[in-house]
């Protein structure tokens, strides 16, 4: 799914997807996909090394996605799920 997101960003498309975040992992990494939700949106599972306190996991998620997808951090927006493990992300090219 990461490759599909990279391809869409390379075409200049804005990408919207859901992420299930597992904080407190030994290292940050993509752990696979969880299928789709009721609306047909793919859900990506990402393990994050940061703890889920005071926005640290969200900041680490944005940093990780920025490095993984080669986009600036200010192009990544968490639009829902700020305090939940299930988040909706929008990335603009």
Phi and psi in radians as a Rosetta constraint file:
Dihedral C 1 N 2 CA 2 C 2 CIRCULARHARMONIC -1.052 0.35
Dihedral N 2 CA 2 C 2 N 3 CIRCULARHARMONIC -0.722 0.35
Dihedral C 2 N 3 CA 3 C 3 CIRCULARHARMONIC -1.101 0.35
Dihedral N 3 CA 3 C 3 N 4 CIRCULARHARMONIC -0.676 0.35
Dihedral C 3 N 4 CA 4 C 4 CIRCULARHARMONIC -1.116 0.35
Dihedral N 4 CA 4 C 4 N 5 CIRCULARHARMONIC -0.705 0.35
Dihedral C 4 N 5 CA 5 C 5 CIRCULARHARMONIC -1.126 0.35
Dihedral N 5 CA 5 C 5 N 6 CIRCULARHARMONIC -0.772 0.35
Dihedral C 5 N 6 CA 6 C 6 CIRCULARHARMONIC -1.042 0.35
Dihedral N 6 CA 6 C 6 N 7 CIRCULARHARMONIC -0.749 0.35
Dihedral C 6 N 7 CA 7 C 7 CIRCULARHARMONIC -1.106 0.35
Dihedral N 7 CA 7 C 7 N 8 CIRCULARHARMONIC -0.763 0.35
Dihedral C 7 N 8 CA 8 C 8 CIRCULARHARMONIC -1.150 0.35
Dihedral N 8 CA 8 C 8 N 9 CIRCULARHARMONIC -0.682 0.35
Dihedral C 8 N 9 CA 9 C 9 CIRCULARHARMONIC -1.148 0.35
Dihedral N 9 CA 9 C 9 N 10 CIRCULARHARMONIC -0.669 0.35
Dihedral C 9 N 10 CA 10 C 10 CIRCULARHARMONIC -1.112 0.35
Dihedral N 10 CA 10 C 10 N 11 CIRCULARHARMONIC -0.511 0.35
Dihedral C 10 N 11 CA 11 C 11 CIRCULARHARMONIC -1.417 0.35
Dihedral N 11 CA 11 C 11 N 12 CIRCULARHARMONIC -0.066 0.35
Dihedral C 11 N 12 CA 12 C 12 CIRCULARHARMONIC 1.544 0.35
Dihedral N 12 CA 12 C 12 N 13 CIRCULARHARMONIC 0.254 0.35
Dihedral C 12 N 13 CA 13 C 13 CIRCULARHARMONIC -1.526 0.35
Dihedral N 13 CA 13 C 13 N 14 CIRCULARHARMONIC 2.577 0.35
Dihedral C 13 N 14 CA 14 C 14 CIRCULARHARMONIC -1.454 0.35
Dihedral N 14 CA 14 C 14 N 15 CIRCULARHARMONIC 2.367 0.35
Dihedral C 14 N 15 CA 15 C 15 CIRCULARHARMONIC -1.999 0.35
Dihedral N 15 CA 15 C 15 N 16 CIRCULARHARMONIC 2.336 0.35
Dihedral C 15 N 16 CA 16 C 16 CIRCULARHARMONIC -2.149 0.35
Dihedral N 16 CA 16 C 16 N 17 CIRCULARHARMONIC 2.266 0.35
Dihedral C 16 N 17 CA 17 C 17 CIRCULARHARMONIC -2.698 0.35
Dihedral N 17 CA 17 C 17 N 18 CIRCULARHARMONIC 2.923 0.35
Dihedral C 17 N 18 CA 18 C 18 CIRCULARHARMONIC -1.863 0.35
Dihedral N 18 CA 18 C 18 N 19 CIRCULARHARMONIC 2.617 0.35
Dihedral C 18 N 19 CA 19 C 19 CIRCULARHARMONIC -2.301 0.35
Dihedral N 19 CA 19 C 19 N 20 CIRCULARHARMONIC 2.337 0.35
Dihedral C 19 N 20 CA 20 C 20 CIRCULARHARMONIC -1.750 0.35
Dihedral N 20 CA 20 C 20 N 21 CIRCULARHARMONIC 2.015 0.35
Dihedral C 20 N 21 CA 21 C 21 CIRCULARHARMONIC -1.713 0.35
Dihedral N 21 CA 21 C 21 N 22 CIRCULARHARMONIC 2.300 0.35
Dihedral C 21 N 22 CA 22 C 22 CIRCULARHARMONIC -1.996 0.35
Dihedral N 22 CA 22 C 22 N 23 CIRCULARHARMONIC 1.692 0.35
Dihedral C 22 N 23 CA 23 C 23 CIRCULARHARMONIC -1.370 0.35
Dihedral N 23 CA 23 C 23 N 24 CIRCULARHARMONIC 2.876 0.35
Dihedral C 23 N 24 CA 24 C 24 CIRCULARHARMONIC 1.344 0.35
Dihedral N 24 CA 24 C 24 N 25 CIRCULARHARMONIC 0.348 0.35
Dihedral C 24 N 25 CA 25 C 25 CIRCULARHARMONIC -1.375 0.35
Dihedral N 25 CA 25 C 25 N 26 CIRCULARHARMONIC 2.933 0.35
Dihedral C 25 N 26 CA 26 C 26 CIRCULARHARMONIC -1.203 0.35
Dihedral N 26 CA 26 C 26 N 27 CIRCULARHARMONIC -0.507 0.35
Dihedral C 26 N 27 CA 27 C 27 CIRCULARHARMONIC -2.712 0.35
Dihedral N 27 CA 27 C 27 N 28 CIRCULARHARMONIC 2.773 0.35
Dihedral C 27 N 28 CA 28 C 28 CIRCULARHARMONIC -1.429 0.35
Dihedral N 28 CA 28 C 28 N 29 CIRCULARHARMONIC 2.312 0.35
Dihedral C 28 N 29 CA 29 C 29 CIRCULARHARMONIC -2.906 0.35
Dihedral N 29 CA 29 C 29 N 30 CIRCULARHARMONIC 2.745 0.35
Dihedral C 29 N 30 CA 30 C 30 CIRCULARHARMONIC -1.384 0.35
Dihedral N 30 CA 30 C 30 N 31 CIRCULARHARMONIC 2.229 0.35
Dihedral C 30 N 31 CA 31 C 31 CIRCULARHARMONIC -1.864 0.35
Dihedral N 31 CA 31 C 31 N 32 CIRCULARHARMONIC 0.140 0.35
Dihedral C 31 N 32 CA 32 C 32 CIRCULARHARMONIC 2.047 0.35
Dihedral N 32 CA 32 C 32 N 33 CIRCULARHARMONIC -2.860 0.35
Dihedral C 32 N 33 CA 33 C 33 CIRCULARHARMONIC -2.074 0.35
Dihedral N 33 CA 33 C 33 N 34 CIRCULARHARMONIC 2.723 0.35
Dihedral C 33 N 34 CA 34 C 34 CIRCULARHARMONIC -1.923 0.35
Dihedral N 34 CA 34 C 34 N 35 CIRCULARHARMONIC 0.198 0.35
Dihedral C 34 N 35 CA 35 C 35 CIRCULARHARMONIC 1.674 0.35
Dihedral N 35 CA 35 C 35 N 36 CIRCULARHARMONIC -2.530 0.35
Dihedral C 35 N 36 CA 36 C 36 CIRCULARHARMONIC -2.200 0.35
Dihedral N 36 CA 36 C 36 N 37 CIRCULARHARMONIC 2.773 0.35
Dihedral C 36 N 37 CA 37 C 37 CIRCULARHARMONIC -1.562 0.35
Dihedral N 37 CA 37 C 37 N 38 CIRCULARHARMONIC -2.984 0.35
Dihedral C 37 N 38 CA 38 C 38 CIRCULARHARMONIC -1.107 0.35
Dihedral N 38 CA 38 C 38 N 39 CIRCULARHARMONIC -0.439 0.35
Dihedral C 38 N 39 CA 39 C 39 CIRCULARHARMONIC -1.578 0.35
Dihedral N 39 CA 39 C 39 N 40 CIRCULARHARMONIC -0.033 0.35
Dihedral C 39 N 40 CA 40 C 40 CIRCULARHARMONIC 1.555 0.35
Dihedral N 40 CA 40 C 40 N 41 CIRCULARHARMONIC 0.135 0.35
Dihedral C 40 N 41 CA 41 C 41 CIRCULARHARMONIC -1.420 0.35
Dihedral N 41 CA 41 C 41 N 42 CIRCULARHARMONIC 2.288 0.35
Dihedral C 41 N 42 CA 42 C 42 CIRCULARHARMONIC -1.156 0.35
Dihedral N 42 CA 42 C 42 N 43 CIRCULARHARMONIC 2.561 0.35
Dihedral C 42 N 43 CA 43 C 43 CIRCULARHARMONIC -2.050 0.35
Dihedral N 43 CA 43 C 43 N 44 CIRCULARHARMONIC 2.110 0.35
Dihedral C 43 N 44 CA 44 C 44 CIRCULARHARMONIC -1.723 0.35
Dihedral N 44 CA 44 C 44 N 45 CIRCULARHARMONIC 2.329 0.35
Dihedral C 44 N 45 CA 45 C 45 CIRCULARHARMONIC -1.725 0.35
Dihedral N 45 CA 45 C 45 N 46 CIRCULARHARMONIC 2.167 0.35
Dihedral C 45 N 46 CA 46 C 46 CIRCULARHARMONIC -2.235 0.35
Dihedral N 46 CA 46 C 46 N 47 CIRCULARHARMONIC 2.228 0.35
Dihedral C 46 N 47 CA 47 C 47 CIRCULARHARMONIC -1.580 0.35
Dihedral N 47 CA 47 C 47 N 48 CIRCULARHARMONIC 2.344 0.35
Dihedral C 47 N 48 CA 48 C 48 CIRCULARHARMONIC -2.125 0.35
Dihedral N 48 CA 48 C 48 N 49 CIRCULARHARMONIC 2.385 0.35
Dihedral C 48 N 49 CA 49 C 49 CIRCULARHARMONIC -1.280 0.35
Dihedral N 49 CA 49 C 49 N 50 CIRCULARHARMONIC -0.460 0.35
Dihedral C 49 N 50 CA 50 C 50 CIRCULARHARMONIC -1.274 0.35
Dihedral N 50 CA 50 C 50 N 51 CIRCULARHARMONIC 2.700 0.35
Dihedral C 50 N 51 CA 51 C 51 CIRCULARHARMONIC -1.373 0.35
Dihedral N 51 CA 51 C 51 N 52 CIRCULARHARMONIC 2.676 0.35
Dihedral C 51 N 52 CA 52 C 52 CIRCULARHARMONIC -1.461 0.35
Dihedral N 52 CA 52 C 52 N 53 CIRCULARHARMONIC 1.069 0.35
Dihedral C 52 N 53 CA 53 C 53 CIRCULARHARMONIC -2.411 0.35
Dihedral N 53 CA 53 C 53 N 54 CIRCULARHARMONIC 2.399 0.35
Dihedral C 53 N 54 CA 54 C 54 CIRCULARHARMONIC 0.925 0.35
Dihedral N 54 CA 54 C 54 N 55 CIRCULARHARMONIC 0.606 0.35
Dihedral C 54 N 55 CA 55 C 55 CIRCULARHARMONIC 1.365 0.35
Dihedral N 55 CA 55 C 55 N 56 CIRCULARHARMONIC 0.116 0.35
Dihedral C 55 N 56 CA 56 C 56 CIRCULARHARMONIC -1.121 0.35
Dihedral N 56 CA 56 C 56 N 57 CIRCULARHARMONIC -0.719 0.35
Dihedral C 56 N 57 CA 57 C 57 CIRCULARHARMONIC -1.175 0.35
Dihedral N 57 CA 57 C 57 N 58 CIRCULARHARMONIC -0.675 0.35
Dihedral C 57 N 58 CA 58 C 58 CIRCULARHARMONIC -1.128 0.35
Dihedral N 58 CA 58 C 58 N 59 CIRCULARHARMONIC -0.752 0.35
Dihedral C 58 N 59 CA 59 C 59 CIRCULARHARMONIC -1.100 0.35
Dihedral N 59 CA 59 C 59 N 60 CIRCULARHARMONIC -0.727 0.35
Dihedral C 59 N 60 CA 60 C 60 CIRCULARHARMONIC -1.159 0.35
Dihedral N 60 CA 60 C 60 N 61 CIRCULARHARMONIC -0.664 0.35
Dihedral C 60 N 61 CA 61 C 61 CIRCULARHARMONIC -1.066 0.35
Dihedral N 61 CA 61 C 61 N 62 CIRCULARHARMONIC -0.817 0.35
Dihedral C 61 N 62 CA 62 C 62 CIRCULARHARMONIC -1.099 0.35
Dihedral N 62 CA 62 C 62 N 63 CIRCULARHARMONIC -0.751 0.35
Dihedral C 62 N 63 CA 63 C 63 CIRCULARHARMONIC -1.054 0.35
Dihedral N 63 CA 63 C 63 N 64 CIRCULARHARMONIC -0.799 0.35
Dihedral C 63 N 64 CA 64 C 64 CIRCULARHARMONIC -1.098 0.35
Dihedral N 64 CA 64 C 64 N 65 CIRCULARHARMONIC -0.823 0.35
Dihedral C 64 N 65 CA 65 C 65 CIRCULARHARMONIC -1.116 0.35
Dihedral N 65 CA 65 C 65 N 66 CIRCULARHARMONIC -0.667 0.35
Dihedral C 65 N 66 CA 66 C 66 CIRCULARHARMONIC -1.043 0.35
Dihedral N 66 CA 66 C 66 N 67 CIRCULARHARMONIC -0.825 0.35
Dihedral C 66 N 67 CA 67 C 67 CIRCULARHARMONIC -1.212 0.35
Dihedral N 67 CA 67 C 67 N 68 CIRCULARHARMONIC -0.747 0.35
Dihedral C 67 N 68 CA 68 C 68 CIRCULARHARMONIC -1.168 0.35
Dihedral N 68 CA 68 C 68 N 69 CIRCULARHARMONIC -0.690 0.35
Dihedral C 68 N 69 CA 69 C 69 CIRCULARHARMONIC -1.743 0.35
Dihedral N 69 CA 69 C 69 N 70 CIRCULARHARMONIC -0.023 0.35
Dihedral C 69 N 70 CA 70 C 70 CIRCULARHARMONIC 0.981 0.35
Dihedral N 70 CA 70 C 70 N 71 CIRCULARHARMONIC 0.849 0.35
Dihedral C 70 N 71 CA 71 C 71 CIRCULARHARMONIC -2.208 0.35
Dihedral N 71 CA 71 C 71 N 72 CIRCULARHARMONIC 2.646 0.35
Dihedral C 71 N 72 CA 72 C 72 CIRCULARHARMONIC -1.117 0.35
Dihedral N 72 CA 72 C 72 N 73 CIRCULARHARMONIC 2.593 0.35
Dihedral C 72 N 73 CA 73 C 73 CIRCULARHARMONIC -1.041 0.35
Dihedral N 73 CA 73 C 73 N 74 CIRCULARHARMONIC -0.574 0.35
Dihedral C 73 N 74 CA 74 C 74 CIRCULARHARMONIC -1.320 0.35
Dihedral N 74 CA 74 C 74 N 75 CIRCULARHARMONIC -0.021 0.35
Dihedral C 74 N 75 CA 75 C 75 CIRCULARHARMONIC -1.649 0.35
Dihedral N 75 CA 75 C 75 N 76 CIRCULARHARMONIC -0.042 0.35
Dihedral C 75 N 76 CA 76 C 76 CIRCULARHARMONIC -1.908 0.35
Dihedral N 76 CA 76 C 76 N 77 CIRCULARHARMONIC 2.238 0.35
Dihedral C 76 N 77 CA 77 C 77 CIRCULARHARMONIC -2.304 0.35
Dihedral N 77 CA 77 C 77 N 78 CIRCULARHARMONIC 2.245 0.35
Dihedral C 77 N 78 CA 78 C 78 CIRCULARHARMONIC -1.535 0.35
Dihedral N 78 CA 78 C 78 N 79 CIRCULARHARMONIC 1.936 0.35
Dihedral C 78 N 79 CA 79 C 79 CIRCULARHARMONIC -1.626 0.35
Dihedral N 79 CA 79 C 79 N 80 CIRCULARHARMONIC -0.369 0.35
Dihedral C 79 N 80 CA 80 C 80 CIRCULARHARMONIC -2.699 0.35
Dihedral N 80 CA 80 C 80 N 81 CIRCULARHARMONIC 2.698 0.35
Dihedral C 80 N 81 CA 81 C 81 CIRCULARHARMONIC 1.558 0.35
Dihedral N 81 CA 81 C 81 N 82 CIRCULARHARMONIC 0.494 0.35
Dihedral C 81 N 82 CA 82 C 82 CIRCULARHARMONIC -0.995 0.35
Dihedral N 82 CA 82 C 82 N 83 CIRCULARHARMONIC -0.569 0.35
Dihedral C 82 N 83 CA 83 C 83 CIRCULARHARMONIC -1.960 0.35
Dihedral N 83 CA 83 C 83 N 84 CIRCULARHARMONIC 0.217 0.35
Dihedral C 83 N 84 CA 84 C 84 CIRCULARHARMONIC -2.047 0.35
Dihedral N 84 CA 84 C 84 N 85 CIRCULARHARMONIC 2.684 0.35
Dihedral C 84 N 85 CA 85 C 85 CIRCULARHARMONIC -1.189 0.35
Dihedral N 85 CA 85 C 85 N 86 CIRCULARHARMONIC -0.443 0.35
Dihedral C 85 N 86 CA 86 C 86 CIRCULARHARMONIC -1.664 0.35
Dihedral N 86 CA 86 C 86 N 87 CIRCULARHARMONIC 2.031 0.35
Dihedral C 86 N 87 CA 87 C 87 CIRCULARHARMONIC -2.167 0.35
Dihedral N 87 CA 87 C 87 N 88 CIRCULARHARMONIC 2.628 0.35
Dihedral C 87 N 88 CA 88 C 88 CIRCULARHARMONIC -1.848 0.35
Dihedral N 88 CA 88 C 88 N 89 CIRCULARHARMONIC 2.252 0.35
Dihedral C 88 N 89 CA 89 C 89 CIRCULARHARMONIC -2.041 0.35
Dihedral N 89 CA 89 C 89 N 90 CIRCULARHARMONIC 2.429 0.35
Dihedral C 89 N 90 CA 90 C 90 CIRCULARHARMONIC -2.137 0.35
Dihedral N 90 CA 90 C 90 N 91 CIRCULARHARMONIC 2.284 0.35
Dihedral C 90 N 91 CA 91 C 91 CIRCULARHARMONIC -2.160 0.35
Dihedral N 91 CA 91 C 91 N 92 CIRCULARHARMONIC 2.190 0.35
Dihedral C 91 N 92 CA 92 C 92 CIRCULARHARMONIC -1.774 0.35
Dihedral N 92 CA 92 C 92 N 93 CIRCULARHARMONIC 2.566 0.35
